[in-house]
Amino acid sequence: MKLISGIIGRIRAGAAIKTVLGSCCGRTASFAAFAGLALGGVLCPPMRCLPAQDGVPEAKAIITAHDESGKAVELTADDLQIMEDGRRATVREVRSLRGTPIHYCLVFDSSGSERAAFQWQKNEAVKLLQTTVRARVDRGRFVPFNYESWPGAETDNPEEISGAIAQEQALGATALYDAMAECSTRMSETAPDPGLRAMFVFSDGMDNASRLNIEETVRELVNADIRVYAVGGRPNQSEDKKEFKRGAKNLTELAGKTGGRVYFPADEKEVDAMAASVADELHNSFLVVYGPTGEKGHAGPHQLKIRCTKKDISITAPEKSTGGYM
C-alpha cells in the first residue's frame, strides 16, 4: 500500500492539467520492428575506481561470459586479457557476483503516448519483476512518470511494485530523461559498492517535457554505474514510423551507452525471452579488477577491450574506462 499511496492524487493532478497538455497527450505511441536487440557487446559501464593499494590505483568493470550456446561460464584472472588504450593491463582479480543483491529502479512511462499499449506495457514490467527480481534479496523502487516523475519508496518485495503498476493510468506529457536522471541520483545516494545497479525502463523512448537532454542523461547514468535495460512495445502497434524510429533510437542509445540492452518484444514468447535475458545478465556477472595503464592525472575516458583467452567464449564488457585516475 505504501507504493500506491499518492497515485490517486497524482491522477487527479494530471487530470487538472490535461487541457494544458492535451496537444501532446494524443501523440501516438511508437514501437520497434525488431525484438531482443543486443547492443554491440557492451554490457555495462566501469564501476567506480577502487582505492589505491600501495600507491598503485585499481580500476574495475563488470562483465559476463557465454559459450557458443549462450550458456554462462565461469572465469578466472588467467582467462582474461585486458587492453587499455592499446596497452596491456594487469588483471588482478575476477570475482563472481552471482548472488549479489541488485539495486534497481523500474522507470515506467505513464504518459498519454502509452495509452494504446498500456496494458501490454504493464504485463511486460510485471513479467520482468517476476523473472529477475528476488524477494528479500534485491531492493528497488517504482518510478512512474509523465510530465514529471513520482518515485515510490524502496522495497524488497516486488509484489508491492507489481501492485502499484496495476494502478497506473496513462495521461500527460513525457519527461523520460528527467525521470531517469532523478533515479540515477537516488541510486547513487543509497546503493552500496561494489554492487549491481540496474534501471528497467518501459517506454516508447520519446520525450517532450524534460529539462535534460539525452546526452546529459547518459552522463548521469554512466557516472552512477547504472546499466539500462530498456523495453519498448510491440511492432504491430506502431502507427507513426518516423516517431517510432526516433523513440527506438533514443532507447538504443540509452541502453547501449550504459552497457545494457534494449528489447522490443512482439508477443508473449518474446516477453518471456526478454525477461530471461535480463535475469541471465544480472545473475551471471563478474567483477574484474585490473591495473590501469594510463599516466597518473590522465582522467580518461580510456578505450577498454576485454577478451577471453579460452576458445569459443564471448565476453560482454564496457568499451570505456576511467582508468582509475578520476
Secondary structure, DSSP 4 states (H G I P E B T S, - for coil): -TTTTTHHHHHHHHHHTHHHHHHHHTPPP---SS--B--TT-----EEEEEEETTEEEEEEEEEEE-TTS-B----GGGEEEEETTEEEEEEEEEE-TTPPEEEEEEEE-SGGGGGGHHHHHHHHHHHHHHHPPTTT-EEEEEEESSSB-----BS-HHHHHHHHHT----S---HHHHHHHHHHHHHHH--SS-EEEEEEES-S--SS-SS-HHHHHHHHHHTT-EEEEE---GGG---HHHHHHHHHHHHHHHHHTT-EEE---SHHHHHHHHHHHHHHHHS-EEEEEE--SPTT----EEEEEEESSTT-EEE--SEE-TT--
